[in-house]
Structures are given as C-alpha cells and as structure tokens.
Amino acid sequence: MKKIILTAALFVSLLTVKQANAQISFSLNIGSQPEWGPVGYDHADYYYMPDIDSYYDVPAHQYVYLENNSWVRRAALPPRYSNYNVYNGYKVVVNERNPWLRNNVYRTKYASYRGRTGQTIIRDSRDAKYKKHWTGNDRREIRSDRREVRQDRKEVRRDIKDMRKDRKDDRKHDRGHH
C-alpha cells in the first residue's frame, strides 16, 4: 500500500513539474529591436515615445500614432514629427498588447519623461548581446574610412605632382626672363 501511495505521489509531482515547465514562456527579440532602441531589454513589444505620444511596434517595425482621432500603423512617422529624433528621444518599453488602448495611462505615467535625453541606445552599446547591431555597421564604417583615406592619399599625390610641375614651370619661366 505504501508503494502505491508513494508511486502515485511521485507521478502527481512529475505531472505538476511538467505543467509548471509548460507555463514558462521566454522570448528574446534583441535582433529585431532597432539600433535606436534602449539597452537593457531582452524583449520589447513596443516603445512608448512620450515626446510625440506615439508607439513603435518592435516585432512589426511600425510606428503607431494618432491620426484623425484613430490609431494608425505606418512604416514611418508623419511629417508633423519630422523634428523628432528617435535616437535622442526617450523610449519606454511596454510589453502589453495594444498599449495605445490605454494611452491615457501611459501619457500620464510617463509625462515627466518628455524632453528627457541621455538614454543609452543599442547602437551605442558594446554589450555582447547587441553585437549583431554594431559589427556590420563598424565594418561598413571602417571600409568607408579606408576608402576616404585612399582618396585623400590620391589627392595629396596629385597635389604634390602639381606643385612639382608648377615649380618646374616657374624655373623655366625665370630662366626665360633673365
């Protein structure tokens, strides 16, 4: 009888452990976050931008903002936000489905963040988890810098050549006048 009870208890505890494991859900979307996103988040559904009272849908790569009294999704911000710099503006990570439906809560809660700057963004972080964001850009910048250096060297060589030619011409000119 004790064996049956122990076996049953063990079986029930195993089922409980399996159910608990099944409820754990963890997802990373570091690679899909834009380089202007704030650092420190392994997952972000939306960024709320208090300066323009708008959202950015990270997985969909779309802005969500109010237009003619309804929330719209667009690939870019409208012209009225052309002066807004996503790299400098403060972003609040919001992991809630359709946060704009409770926009009054976010607008009130993060009103003090308007005009705030100095938030470290993914582009400027050298944390290994953001490596995908900066390795490609660094390589491109290095290649571009090398091209510029080569171009500058060519221009310097041309200038030296021109200076030598000018000196030679000046010497010919001086000999001809004496």
Backbone bond lengths (Angstrom), bond angles and torsions (degrees), N, CA, C in turn:
res aa  C-N    CA-C-N  psi(-1)  N-CA   C-N-CA  omega(-1)  CA-C   N-CA-C  phi
1 M - - - 1.448 - - 1.533 110.73 -
2 K 1.352 116.64 -42.72 1.463 120.29 179.12 1.522 110.43 -61.69
3 K 1.333 117.49 -38.74 1.460 121.13 179.58 1.519 111.01 -63.53
4 I 1.312 117.49 -40.52 1.469 121.43 179.94 1.528 109.82 -64.85
5 I 1.331 116.90 -44.00 1.465 121.12 -179.43 1.534 110.03 -65.51
6 L 1.345 115.78 -44.11 1.466 119.59 178.21 1.526 111.30 -62.85
7 T 1.307 117.19 -43.23 1.464 121.67 178.56 1.524 110.43 -62.49
8 A 1.330 117.03 -44.38 1.464 121.55 179.14 1.529 110.45 -62.90
9 A 1.341 116.62 -43.98 1.468 120.67 179.86 1.530 110.64 -63.08
10 L 1.324 116.16 -42.59 1.457 120.97 178.06 1.529 110.60 -62.50
11 F 1.310 117.04 -44.01 1.462 122.91 179.36 1.532 110.88 -61.09
12 V 1.345 116.41 -46.04 1.469 120.85 -179.91 1.532 109.97 -64.59
13 S 1.334 117.47 -41.23 1.465 119.30 179.61 1.531 111.52 -65.45
14 L 1.327 117.54 -36.41 1.463 120.78 176.50 1.525 111.00 -64.29
15 L 1.323 116.89 -41.67 1.465 120.48 177.43 1.529 110.88 -62.65
16 T 1.312 116.04 -40.88 1.466 120.57 179.14 1.523 110.44 -62.89
17 V 1.341 117.25 -42.99 1.456 121.27 178.65 1.517 110.28 -63.00
18 K 1.325 118.00 -43.60 1.467 120.81 178.97 1.523 111.16 -61.84
19 Q 1.347 117.47 -41.78 1.464 120.73 178.84 1.525 110.38 -63.83
20 A 1.324 116.57 -41.18 1.465 120.12 179.82 1.525 110.13 -63.54
21 N 1.329 117.13 -41.54 1.462 120.18 177.91 1.508 111.44 -63.00
22 A 1.307 117.28 -38.24 1.458 121.46 -178.19 1.517 111.95 -66.71
23 Q 1.337 117.59 -24.67 1.460 120.31 -178.09 1.521 112.86 -84.24
24 I 1.323 117.90 -13.89 1.459 120.55 -179.92 1.521 108.85 -77.96
25 S 1.308 115.37 122.37 1.456 120.69 179.90 1.517 108.01 -129.45
26 F 1.310 116.28 124.19 1.455 120.46 -177.45 1.517 108.11 -139.73
27 S 1.310 116.45 123.43 1.462 118.09 178.78 1.518 109.61 -130.35
28 L 1.307 114.65 146.22 1.460 121.90 177.89 1.520 107.82 -111.57
29 N 1.309 117.26 136.46 1.461 119.00 172.69 1.519 110.25 -135.44
30 I 1.329 114.43 37.82 1.469 120.21 -179.72 1.523 110.96 -56.78
31 G 1.332 116.78 -45.38 1.461 120.68 -177.07 1.512 114.68 -66.36
32 S 1.329 117.52 -23.78 1.462 118.95 -178.52 1.522 111.80 -90.62
33 Q 1.332 117.66 -9.47 1.455 119.90 178.33 1.530 109.17 -73.11
34 P 1.334 117.42 139.93 1.466 119.47 -179.72 1.525 110.67 -69.37
35 E 1.315 116.53 158.12 1.461 120.47 -177.82 1.522 112.50 -65.28
36 W 1.341 117.35 -16.46 1.460 120.74 177.84 1.528 112.05 -91.88
37 G 1.332 116.84 3.82 1.459 120.73 178.27 1.515 111.40 -73.55
38 P 1.334 117.58 157.07 1.465 120.36 180.00 1.521 112.05 -72.59
39 V 1.317 116.97 147.41 1.468 121.26 178.71 1.531 109.88 -79.56
40 G 1.334 114.14 162.49 1.455 119.41 173.10 1.515 114.89 100.36
41 Y 1.319 117.54 4.03 1.464 119.94 -177.65 1.526 109.72 -123.90
42 D 1.330 115.80 123.47 1.461 120.20 176.45 1.521 110.40 -78.96
43 H 1.320 116.08 -21.89 1.462 120.54 -179.26 1.525 108.89 -143.63
44 A 1.306 115.49 136.25 1.459 120.79 176.15 1.520 108.28 -146.20
45 D 1.333 116.09 123.36 1.467 119.93 175.41 1.525 110.16 -83.25
46 Y 1.331 115.74 -47.04 1.457 121.39 -178.15 1.520 110.09 -138.85
47 Y 1.333 114.61 154.35 1.465 121.18 166.79 1.520 104.98 -111.85
48 Y 1.325 116.14 130.16 1.459 120.43 171.68 1.517 106.44 -96.42
49 M 1.334 116.44 130.62 1.458 122.18 -178.71 1.528 108.61 -111.68
50 P 1.339 116.99 96.61 1.466 120.50 -174.46 1.525 114.19 -59.30
51 D 1.333 117.47 -31.71 1.470 119.99 -178.34 1.525 112.47 -60.68
52 I 1.318 116.85 -33.22 1.462 120.28 -177.41 1.524 111.49 -119.84
53 D 1.340 116.88 7.46 1.465 123.15 177.65 1.530 110.82 48.96
54 S 1.334 115.07 49.85 1.458 122.04 -177.35 1.521 109.53 -137.04
55 Y 1.324 115.23 171.54 1.462 121.69 -178.21 1.525 109.82 -125.78
56 Y 1.328 114.24 158.69 1.458 120.29 171.63 1.521 106.47 -124.74
57 D 1.324 116.31 122.26 1.464 122.73 178.65 1.525 107.04 -84.05
58 V 1.333 116.60 104.64 1.463 121.63 -173.56 1.527 112.16 -61.37
59 P 1.350 119.41 -54.56 1.473 118.24 -177.81 1.534 113.72 -61.96
60 A 1.335 117.06 -35.04 1.473 120.57 -177.21 1.528 112.66 -88.72
61 H 1.339 117.79 -10.29 1.471 122.90 -177.94 1.527 110.67 55.57
62 Q 1.342 115.56 49.35 1.465 120.67 -179.62 1.525 110.70 -136.61
63 Y 1.319 114.34 148.44 1.455 120.51 173.46 1.519 108.10 -88.36
64 V 1.322 115.67 146.46 1.463 121.64 176.86 1.527 105.87 -125.25
65 Y 1.336 116.05 117.98 1.454 119.58 -177.81 1.521 109.67 -146.77
66 L 1.326 114.60 165.29 1.454 121.62 -177.81 1.522 110.21 -81.86
67 E 1.338 115.16 127.96 1.462 120.80 177.53 1.519 107.75 -140.69
68 N 1.319 115.94 120.88 1.471 121.17 -177.53 1.525 111.57 51.62
69 N 1.319 115.80 48.51 1.466 123.71 177.36 1.524 115.59 62.94
70 S 1.317 118.08 19.77 1.461 119.54 172.53 1.522 109.07 -140.20
71 W 1.316 116.27 150.12 1.459 121.83 -178.40 1.521 109.37 -80.67
72 V 1.325 115.92 129.12 1.466 121.66 -179.48 1.527 109.63 -122.76
73 R 1.324 114.63 156.80 1.470 121.80 176.70 1.520 107.64 -112.41
74 R 1.326 115.73 130.36 1.462 120.36 179.82 1.531 109.30 -142.47
75 A 1.318 115.35 157.16 1.464 121.34 178.47 1.532 111.21 -73.29
76 A 1.318 117.05 -22.61 1.472 121.30 -178.68 1.521 109.50 -136.89
77 L 1.305 115.05 161.11 1.460 120.03 176.41 1.526 109.50 -74.93
78 P 1.324 117.44 153.68 1.471 119.63 179.84 1.527 111.11 -72.53
79 P 1.326 117.42 162.50 1.476 121.58 -178.58 1.534 113.82 -54.23
80 R 1.327 117.77 -30.06 1.467 119.02 -178.49 1.537 112.25 -63.12
81 Y 1.340 117.00 -18.31 1.465 121.27 177.82 1.530 111.89 -104.83
82 S 1.313 117.47 20.31 1.471 120.71 -176.15 1.533 112.67 -62.06
83 N 1.334 117.40 -25.17 1.469 119.94 178.35 1.522 112.67 -84.16
84 Y 1.317 117.75 -7.66 1.465 121.01 -179.06 1.525 109.83 -79.83
85 N 1.327 116.50 130.85 1.458 122.17 -179.88 1.529 108.45 -107.07
86 V 1.330 117.14 109.96 1.468 120.90 -177.33 1.529 111.70 -63.44
87 Y 1.322 117.68 -23.86 1.469 120.79 179.25 1.532 111.68 -73.64
88 N 1.316 116.98 -32.16 1.469 120.85 -177.42 1.518 114.15 -97.18
89 G 1.326 117.43 -30.53 1.453 120.86 -177.51 1.521 112.31 -66.72
90 Y 1.320 115.70 148.38 1.463 120.96 -179.15 1.529 109.93 -76.29
91 K 1.327 115.28 137.48 1.463 121.24 178.76 1.526 109.37 -121.49
92 V 1.319 115.98 137.55 1.463 122.50 176.83 1.521 107.25 -111.99
93 V 1.329 117.49 126.48 1.460 121.08 178.11 1.524 108.98 -75.69
94 V 1.332 115.50 128.64 1.460 121.68 178.66 1.522 107.94 -126.14
95 N 1.308 115.96 117.04 1.460 120.55 178.19 1.519 108.91 -107.65
96 E 1.306 113.81 71.77 1.455 122.18 179.22 1.517 107.38 -141.82
97 R 1.294 116.24 142.85 1.459 120.09 178.99 1.522 109.96 -71.28
98 N 1.316 117.27 128.98 1.465 123.69 178.58 1.533 112.85 50.43
99 P 1.322 118.32 59.48 1.473 120.17 -175.81 1.525 113.63 -62.04
100 W 1.317 118.51 -24.13 1.464 121.08 -179.38 1.521 111.99 -64.14
101 L 1.337 117.10 -18.85 1.460 119.40 176.68 1.527 111.23 -68.25
102 R 1.313 116.41 -19.07 1.468 122.32 175.08 1.532 108.62 -119.58
103 N 1.317 115.95 39.00 1.458 121.07 -174.73 1.522 112.85 -59.25
104 N 1.330 117.08 -35.45 1.471 118.95 179.75 1.537 110.55 -60.00
105 V 1.322 117.90 -33.92 1.467 121.87 177.82 1.526 109.67 -65.42
106 Y 1.330 117.28 -48.44 1.465 121.24 -178.28 1.523 111.81 -68.97
107 R 1.322 116.95 -39.92 1.463 120.27 179.45 1.527 109.80 -60.71
108 T 1.322 117.04 -43.95 1.465 121.68 -179.61 1.529 111.23 -70.31
109 K 1.317 115.82 -47.65 1.469 121.22 -176.09 1.526 112.40 -61.82
110 Y 1.345 117.38 -37.07 1.467 120.95 -174.86 1.520 113.74 -111.05
111 A 1.329 117.80 19.69 1.467 121.64 178.95 1.527 111.21 -59.09
112 S 1.326 116.90 -35.12 1.472 119.84 -178.51 1.526 112.37 -71.10
113 Y 1.333 118.06 -11.05 1.468 121.68 179.57 1.535 112.28 -86.01
114 R 1.332 116.55 -8.89 1.473 119.51 178.72 1.522 109.74 -60.93
115 G 1.329 115.98 133.01 1.456 120.91 178.84 1.521 113.92 79.89
116 R 1.311 116.96 -3.71 1.468 119.83 -179.80 1.522 109.84 -75.53
117 T 1.321 116.46 138.72 1.460 122.11 177.37 1.522 108.57 -130.72
118 G 1.317 115.98 -177.94 1.455 119.98 176.17 1.513 114.44 90.47
119 Q 1.314 116.85 8.52 1.465 120.44 178.01 1.532 108.60 -76.47
120 T 1.326 117.03 129.86 1.466 119.87 179.15 1.518 108.74 -71.02
121 I 1.329 115.27 130.61 1.462 120.18 -178.93 1.521 110.33 -109.46
122 I 1.316 115.65 163.45 1.462 122.23 -175.93 1.523 111.57 -55.74
123 R 1.311 118.28 -42.73 1.466 122.34 -178.94 1.525 111.94 -55.61
124 D 1.325 116.67 -36.37 1.455 121.33 -174.86 1.524 113.68 -93.12
125 S 1.326 117.19 -1.05 1.465 121.05 -179.63 1.518 109.99 -91.28
126 R 1.309 115.79 144.11 1.466 120.36 175.11 1.530 110.28 -111.00
127 D 1.329 115.66 18.57 1.464 121.04 175.94 1.530 107.87 -63.39
128 A 1.319 116.80 136.26 1.468 121.97 -175.82 1.524 112.65 -57.40
129 K 1.332 117.52 -29.89 1.469 117.99 -178.07 1.532 112.57 -69.35
130 Y 1.322 116.97 -15.81 1.465 120.64 177.49 1.525 111.92 -102.44
131 K 1.313 117.42 13.05 1.467 122.44 -175.38 1.522 112.03 -52.78
132 K 1.321 116.74 -39.99 1.468 121.09 -179.28 1.531 110.95 -56.91
133 H 1.321 116.26 -32.25 1.464 120.25 -177.91 1.516 113.04 -74.44
134 W 1.346 117.34 -35.58 1.458 117.57 -172.32 1.506 115.90 -106.64
135 T 1.308 120.78 -16.83 1.468 119.03 -179.29 1.519 111.02 -65.96
136 G 1.297 117.68 -47.05 1.471 120.53 -179.74 1.510 111.83 -62.47
137 N 1.328 116.45 -43.74 1.462 120.20 -179.43 1.514 110.72 -64.78
138 D 1.342 117.34 -42.78 1.457 120.10 179.93 1.524 110.82 -61.49
139 R 1.321 116.33 -43.52 1.468 119.72 179.89 1.526 110.63 -62.21
140 R 1.322 116.05 -43.73 1.464 119.90 178.95 1.528 110.49 -62.17
141 E 1.336 116.09 -42.89 1.465 119.90 179.41 1.522 110.99 -64.25
142 I 1.320 117.15 -41.11 1.465 120.92 179.08 1.526 110.19 -62.84
143 R 1.337 116.68 -45.36 1.471 120.37 177.91 1.524 110.57 -60.42
144 S 1.316 115.42 -44.22 1.458 119.91 179.93 1.527 110.70 -63.01
145 D 1.335 116.51 -42.69 1.469 120.37 178.06 1.525 110.90 -62.35
146 R 1.330 116.58 -42.13 1.475 120.02 178.61 1.524 110.78 -61.66
147 R 1.334 117.29 -42.59 1.467 121.11 177.82 1.529 110.47 -59.79
148 E 1.339 115.53 -43.74 1.462 119.55 179.71 1.531 111.15 -62.89
149 V 1.344 116.95 -42.07 1.464 121.11 179.03 1.524 109.95 -61.86
150 R 1.358 116.80 -45.25 1.473 120.28 178.57 1.524 110.48 -60.12
151 Q 1.322 115.92 -43.62 1.461 120.61 179.52 1.526 110.59 -62.79
152 D 1.326 116.17 -42.68 1.468 120.18 178.41 1.522 110.96 -62.26
153 R 1.330 117.43 -42.33 1.468 121.06 178.38 1.519 111.60 -60.64
154 K 1.350 116.08 -43.03 1.467 120.13 177.98 1.517 110.41 -59.94
155 E 1.335 116.24 -43.50 1.459 120.34 -179.52 1.534 110.78 -64.26
156 V 1.334 116.93 -40.69 1.471 120.69 178.60 1.524 109.74 -62.95
157 R 1.353 116.54 -44.35 1.475 119.37 178.93 1.528 110.75 -61.38
158 R 1.330 116.78 -42.34 1.461 120.59 177.73 1.523 111.14 -61.45
159 D 1.354 115.26 -42.80 1.473 119.45 179.69 1.521 110.56 -63.37
160 I 1.333 117.79 -42.92 1.471 121.55 178.71 1.522 109.96 -61.69
161 K 1.312 115.91 -43.98 1.464 121.01 179.48 1.535 110.09 -60.68
162 D 1.343 115.35 -45.17 1.461 120.08 178.93 1.529 111.66 -63.17
163 M 1.353 116.12 -40.69 1.467 119.45 178.59 1.525 111.12 -63.06
164 R 1.335 117.14 -42.32 1.474 120.69 178.08 1.517 110.76 -61.95
165 K 1.330 115.75 -42.83 1.465 120.71 179.76 1.524 109.99 -63.57
166 D 1.345 115.58 -42.65 1.471 119.21 179.06 1.525 111.18 -62.12
167 R 1.360 116.53 -42.85 1.467 119.91 178.44 1.526 110.91 -62.03
168 K 1.313 115.19 -42.47 1.471 120.27 179.93 1.531 109.87 -62.41
169 D 1.355 114.72 -44.56 1.466 119.19 178.48 1.533 111.08 -63.33
170 D 1.353 116.58 -39.48 1.465 120.74 178.99 1.529 110.22 -62.66
171 R 1.344 117.00 -42.67 1.461 120.32 179.72 1.541 111.26 -63.62
172 K 1.333 115.78 -41.43 1.475 119.31 176.84 1.519 110.02 -61.95
173 H 1.327 114.97 -42.81 1.459 120.59 -178.29 1.520 110.43 -64.54
174 D 1.362 115.82 -42.61 1.471 119.56 -179.43 1.550 110.35 -64.98
175 R 1.321 118.95 -39.76 1.463 122.22 -179.86 1.525 111.05 -65.91
176 G 1.286 114.82 -34.50 1.465 119.49 -178.31 1.514 112.74 -71.44
177 H 1.342 119.90 -22.98 1.469 123.80 -177.71 1.491 112.38 -92.44
178 H 1.323 119.93 -10.85 1.464 121.42 -177.67 1.469 112.59 -93.69
